[in-house]
Amino acid sequence: MAAIRKRGDLQWQAEVRKKGHPPQRRTFTYRDDAERWAKETEVAIERGLFFDRTKAERNTVSELIATYRKDVMPSLSGKHLKPALNALEPVFGEYALSSVTSEMISKYRDTRLKTVAESTVKKEINLLSKIIDLAGKEWGIPVAVNPCLNVKRPIEPKGRERRFVGTEEKYLLYSCGASSPELEAIVIVGIETAARLGELIDLQWKHVNLDKRTARLLDTKNGEDRSIPLSSRAVDALKSLKSLPRHISGRVFYRWTAADSFNKTWTRACARTGIEGLHFHDLRHEGCSRLADKFHMHELMKITGHKTAAMLARYYHPRAEDLAKKLA
């Protein structure tokens, strides 16, 4: 049954009670609006279609993000989370959860694509979707339909397949060695282990065992620590640094504090040898492709830190001539 009550001079409260359902109440400025809502709610309850939007109307996206930062983020290690939240909050933060629409998210996607990569925008929308799902499943703030479900994610460009060509590796290492032993060593270790640049920059001597030929990488991109084997070439490169002064931080490659500072050094090294279009991350592709000849897929995934075979496949680029040799 629906009841309409006057509350003060300018408000009307509509209340709908039905057995088996909690009472539903809404306040309106006009009686006609209160009666209309009461009738629609009664019909929706009878048909099993009613959805209580009250909490979604009272909680803003900023409040949900604050809950996510406090209760969820401390247990995660994804480095993209903080920047993603910082991008989402200024755009959606002031809106009530119930007010966020697919159209708003699509507009956000198109605007962001003008300044950042497709993969970045995809991660941001997926994070917003995750927060909305958590609001409904764990925080008691549901919406009828997650608006992110109806938004097409950006299509990421085809993965890079760049590997060394001809004598590029020989001349690059010569250029790096002429610059500094640390630069030559980090390039060799990058090729031999297929480790990410950030993982190498964070590597500490206390996690390197040259006798056992292993290194321990901490807080990696996928959120897990992992141990990697070191080839003889990688061991020799690290031994070459043993005679150099140790840094107070204990890091092996302490000359660079982050990828940004290293990339300037890398760009100059490539320029000195005339190498074009080679990123340091391409060494991970090179390393994965070489290691694939020595390890089974699941062993290789343990070394590279890839969670799935599909992700690993994006880094495996065998040369046709090498495959032909196997046939022979």
C-alpha positions as CSV (number, residue, x, y, z in Angstrom):
1,M,0.0,0.0,0.0
2,A,1.2,3.6,-0.8
3,A,0.7,6.5,1.6
4,I,1.3,10.2,0.9
5,R,2.0,12.5,3.8
6,K,2.6,16.2,3.9
7,R,5.8,17.2,5.7
8,G,6.0,20.9,6.4
9,D,4.8,23.5,3.9
10,L,6.9,22.4,0.9
11,Q,7.4,18.6,1.1
12,W,5.5,15.5,0.4
13,Q,6.6,12.1,1.6
14,A,5.6,8.9,-0.3
15,E,5.8,5.6,1.4
16,V,5.3,2.2,-0.1
17,R,4.9,-0.9,2.1
18,K,4.5,-4.4,0.7
19,K,4.9,-7.7,2.6
20,G,8.2,-9.3,2.1
21,H,9.9,-6.0,1.2
22,P,11.5,-3.3,3.3
23,P,9.5,0.0,3.3
24,Q,10.4,2.5,0.6
25,R,10.2,6.2,1.2
26,R,11.0,9.2,-0.9
27,T,10.4,12.9,-0.3
28,F,9.2,15.3,-3.1
29,T,8.4,19.0,-3.4
30,Y,5.2,18.3,-5.3
31,R,2.4,15.9,-4.4
32,D,2.0,14.8,-8.0
33,D,5.6,13.6,-8.1
34,A,5.2,11.7,-4.9
35,E,2.1,9.9,-6.2
36,R,3.7,9.1,-9.5
37,W,6.8,7.6,-7.7
38,A,4.6,5.6,-5.3
39,K,2.6,4.0,-8.2
40,E,5.7,3.2,-10.2
41,T,7.4,1.7,-7.2
42,E,4.3,-0.5,-6.4
43,V,4.2,-1.8,-9.9
44,A,8.0,-2.5,-10.0
45,I,7.8,-4.4,-6.7
46,E,4.9,-6.5,-7.9
47,R,6.7,-7.4,-11.0
48,G,10.0,-8.1,-9.2
49,L,11.7,-5.2,-11.0
50,F,12.2,-2.8,-8.1
51,F,15.7,-1.5,-7.4
52,D,16.5,0.7,-4.5
53,R,18.6,3.6,-5.7
54,T,18.8,5.5,-2.5
55,K,22.3,4.7,-1.4
56,A,23.6,5.1,-5.0
57,E,22.0,8.6,-5.0
58,R,23.6,9.5,-1.7
59,N,27.2,8.3,-2.3
60,T,29.5,10.1,-4.6
61,V,32.2,8.5,-6.7
62,S,34.8,10.4,-4.6
63,E,33.5,8.6,-1.5
64,L,33.8,5.3,-3.3
65,I,37.3,6.1,-4.4
66,A,38.2,7.0,-0.8
67,T,36.9,3.7,0.4
68,Y,38.9,1.9,-2.3
69,R,42.1,3.7,-1.3
70,K,41.6,2.9,2.3
71,D,40.3,-0.7,2.2
72,V,41.5,-2.2,-1.1
73,M,44.7,-0.5,-2.3
74,P,46.9,-1.4,0.7
75,S,46.7,-5.1,-0.3
76,L,47.5,-4.4,-4.0
77,S,50.8,-3.5,-5.7
78,G,49.7,-2.4,-9.2
79,K,51.6,0.8,-10.0
80,H,48.9,2.1,-12.3
81,L,46.2,2.3,-9.6
82,K,47.2,5.6,-8.0
83,P,47.6,7.5,-11.3
84,A,44.4,6.0,-12.6
85,L,42.4,7.1,-9.5
86,N,44.0,10.6,-9.8
87,A,42.7,10.8,-13.4
88,L,39.2,9.5,-12.6
89,E,38.4,11.4,-9.5
90,P,38.4,15.0,-10.9
91,V,36.0,13.9,-13.7
92,F,33.6,11.7,-11.9
93,G,34.2,12.4,-8.2
94,E,31.5,15.0,-7.6
95,Y,28.7,12.9,-9.2
96,A,26.5,10.5,-7.2
97,L,27.1,6.9,-8.3
98,S,23.5,6.7,-9.7
99,S,24.3,9.7,-11.9
100,V,27.3,8.1,-13.7
101,T,26.2,7.1,-17.2
102,S,27.8,5.2,-20.1
103,E,27.7,8.4,-22.1
104,M,29.8,10.2,-19.5
105,I,32.4,7.4,-19.5
106,S,32.5,7.2,-23.3
107,K,33.2,11.0,-23.4
108,Y,35.9,10.5,-20.8
109,R,37.5,7.8,-22.9
110,D,37.5,9.9,-26.1
111,T,39.0,12.9,-24.2
112,R,41.7,10.9,-22.5
113,L,42.8,9.2,-25.7
114,K,44.0,12.5,-27.0
115,T,46.7,12.6,-24.4
116,V,47.5,9.1,-23.2
117,A,47.9,5.6,-24.6
118,E,45.0,3.2,-25.3
119,S,46.2,0.8,-22.6
120,T,46.2,3.6,-20.0
121,V,42.6,4.5,-20.7
122,K,41.5,0.9,-20.7
123,K,43.0,0.4,-17.3
124,E,41.3,3.5,-16.0
125,I,37.8,2.4,-17.2
126,N,38.4,-1.1,-15.9
127,L,39.3,0.3,-12.5
128,L,36.2,2.5,-12.4
129,S,34.2,-0.6,-13.3
130,K,35.8,-2.6,-10.5
131,I,35.0,0.1,-7.9
132,I,31.4,0.2,-9.0
133,D,31.2,-3.6,-8.7
134,L,32.7,-3.5,-5.3
135,A,30.2,-0.8,-4.2
136,G,27.4,-3.1,-5.1
137,K,28.8,-6.5,-3.9
138,E,30.7,-5.5,-0.8
139,W,29.8,-1.9,0.3
140,G,26.1,-2.1,0.0
141,I,25.8,0.6,-2.6
142,P,24.4,-1.2,-5.7
143,V,23.4,0.2,-9.1
144,A,21.0,-1.6,-11.4
145,V,23.6,-1.9,-14.2
146,N,27.3,-1.0,-14.1
147,P,27.5,1.8,-16.7
148,C,31.1,0.7,-17.7
149,L,29.7,-2.6,-19.2
150,N,28.2,-0.6,-22.1
151,V,31.4,1.3,-22.9
152,K,33.7,0.0,-25.6
153,R,37.3,-0.2,-24.4
154,P,40.0,1.3,-26.6
155,I,41.7,-1.1,-29.0
156,E,45.3,-1.3,-28.1
157,P,47.8,-1.1,-31.0
158,K,49.5,-4.2,-32.2
159,G,52.3,-5.2,-29.8
160,R,55.9,-4.4,-30.7
161,E,58.0,-7.0,-32.4
162,R,61.3,-5.1,-32.5
163,R,64.4,-7.2,-32.1
164,F,68.1,-6.6,-32.9
165,V,68.8,-6.4,-36.6
166,G,72.2,-7.3,-38.1
167,T,75.1,-5.9,-36.0
168,E,72.9,-3.6,-33.9
169,E,73.6,-5.5,-30.7
170,K,77.4,-5.5,-31.2
171,Y,77.6,-1.8,-31.9
172,L,75.1,-0.9,-29.1
173,L,77.1,-2.7,-26.5
174,Y,80.3,-1.0,-27.8
175,S,78.6,2.4,-27.4
176,C,77.3,1.5,-24.0
177,G,80.7,0.2,-22.8
178,A,82.4,3.4,-24.0
179,S,79.9,5.4,-22.0
180,S,80.0,3.5,-18.7
181,P,80.4,-0.1,-17.4
182,E,77.0,0.2,-15.6
183,L,75.2,1.0,-18.9
184,E,76.8,-1.9,-20.7
185,A,76.0,-4.3,-17.8
186,I,72.4,-3.3,-17.5
187,V,71.9,-3.8,-21.2
188,I,73.5,-7.3,-21.1
189,V,71.5,-8.4,-18.1
190,G,68.3,-7.0,-19.7
191,I,68.9,-9.1,-22.8
192,E,69.9,-12.2,-20.9
193,T,67.1,-12.2,-18.3
194,A,64.2,-10.5,-20.1
195,A,63.7,-8.4,-17.0
196,R,61.9,-5.1,-17.0
197,L,63.9,-1.9,-16.7
198,G,62.2,-1.0,-13.4
199,E,63.0,-4.4,-12.0
200,L,66.7,-4.0,-12.9
201,I,66.9,-0.5,-11.5
202,D,65.4,-1.7,-8.2
203,L,67.7,-4.8,-8.1
204,Q,69.9,-4.9,-4.9
205,W,73.2,-6.7,-4.5
206,K,71.9,-8.5,-1.4
207,H,69.4,-10.2,-3.7
208,V,72.1,-11.3,-6.2
209,N,73.8,-14.7,-5.7
210,L,76.6,-15.0,-8.3
211,D,77.6,-18.4,-7.0
212,K,74.2,-19.9,-7.5
213,R,73.7,-17.6,-10.5
214,T,70.3,-16.2,-9.4
215,A,68.7,-12.8,-8.7
216,R,65.6,-12.0,-6.8
217,L,63.3,-9.3,-8.2
218,L,61.0,-7.7,-5.6
219,D,57.6,-6.0,-6.0
220,T,57.4,-6.6,-9.7
221,K,54.7,-5.4,-12.1
222,N,52.4,-8.4,-11.5
223,G,52.5,-7.9,-7.7
224,E,54.8,-10.8,-7.0
225,D,58.5,-11.3,-6.2
226,R,60.3,-13.8,-8.4
227,S,63.7,-15.3,-8.7
228,I,65.4,-15.5,-12.1
229,P,68.4,-17.5,-13.4
230,L,71.5,-15.7,-14.6
231,S,73.4,-16.9,-17.7
232,S,77.2,-16.9,-17.7
233,R,77.1,-13.7,-19.8
234,A,74.8,-12.0,-17.2
235,V,77.1,-13.2,-14.3
236,D,80.2,-11.9,-16.1
237,A,78.4,-8.5,-16.6
238,L,77.5,-8.3,-12.9
239,K,81.0,-9.4,-11.8
240,S,82.4,-6.5,-13.9
241,L,80.6,-4.1,-11.5
242,K,81.9,-5.8,-8.3
243,S,85.1,-3.7,-8.4
244,L,83.2,-0.4,-8.7
245,P,82.3,1.6,-5.5
246,R,79.1,0.4,-3.9
247,H,76.2,2.9,-3.4
248,I,74.7,3.4,0.0
249,S,71.3,2.3,-1.4
250,G,72.7,-1.2,-2.1
251,R,71.2,-1.1,-5.6
252,V,73.2,-2.7,-8.4
253,F,72.4,-0.1,-11.0
254,Y,72.2,2.9,-8.7
255,R,73.2,5.5,-11.4
256,W,69.5,5.6,-12.4
257,T,66.7,6.3,-9.9
258,A,63.8,5.7,-12.4
259,A,63.0,4.8,-16.0
260,D,62.8,8.5,-17.0
261,S,66.4,9.2,-16.0
262,F,67.6,6.0,-17.7
263,N,65.8,6.7,-21.0
264,K,67.9,9.8,-21.6
265,T,71.0,7.7,-21.3
266,W,69.5,5.0,-23.6
267,T,68.5,7.5,-26.2
268,R,72.0,9.0,-26.4
269,A,73.6,5.5,-26.6
270,C,71.3,4.5,-29.6
271,A,72.0,7.9,-31.3
272,R,75.8,7.4,-31.1
273,T,75.4,4.1,-33.1
274,G,72.7,5.3,-35.5
275,I,70.2,2.8,-34.1
276,E,66.6,3.9,-34.7
277,G,63.3,2.8,-33.1
278,L,64.8,0.6,-30.4
279,H,63.4,0.9,-26.9
280,F,65.0,-0.7,-23.8
281,H,61.7,-2.7,-23.3
282,D,62.5,-4.3,-26.7
283,L,65.3,-6.1,-24.9
284,R,62.6,-8.0,-23.0
285,H,61.2,-9.1,-26.4
286,E,64.7,-10.1,-27.4
287,G,65.3,-12.0,-24.2
288,C,62.0,-13.8,-24.2
289,S,62.6,-14.9,-27.8
290,R,66.0,-16.3,-27.0
291,L,65.0,-17.9,-23.7
292,A,62.1,-19.7,-25.5
293,D,64.7,-21.9,-27.2
294,K,66.0,-23.1,-23.8
295,F,63.0,-23.4,-21.5
296,H,59.5,-24.8,-21.7
297,M,56.6,-22.4,-21.7
298,H,55.8,-22.7,-18.0
299,E,59.4,-22.4,-17.0
300,L,59.7,-19.3,-19.1
301,M,56.6,-17.8,-17.5
302,K,58.3,-18.2,-14.1
303,I,61.3,-16.3,-15.4
304,T,59.6,-13.5,-17.2
305,G,56.7,-13.1,-14.7
306,H,53.9,-13.4,-17.2
307,K,50.7,-14.6,-15.7
308,T,49.3,-16.2,-18.9
309,A,50.6,-17.9,-22.0
310,A,48.8,-15.3,-24.1
311,M,50.8,-12.5,-22.4
312,L,54.0,-14.4,-22.9
313,A,53.2,-14.9,-26.6
314,R,53.2,-11.1,-27.1
315,Y,57.0,-11.2,-26.3
316,Y,58.0,-14.2,-28.3
317,H,59.1,-13.3,-31.8
318,P,61.1,-16.1,-33.4
319,R,62.9,-15.3,-36.6
320,A,61.8,-17.3,-39.6
321,E,65.4,-18.3,-40.4
322,D,65.8,-19.7,-36.8
323,L,62.7,-21.8,-37.2
324,A,64.0,-23.0,-40.6
325,K,67.2,-24.2,-38.9
326,K,65.1,-26.4,-36.5
327,L,63.3,-27.9,-39.5
328,A,66.6,-28.7,-41.1
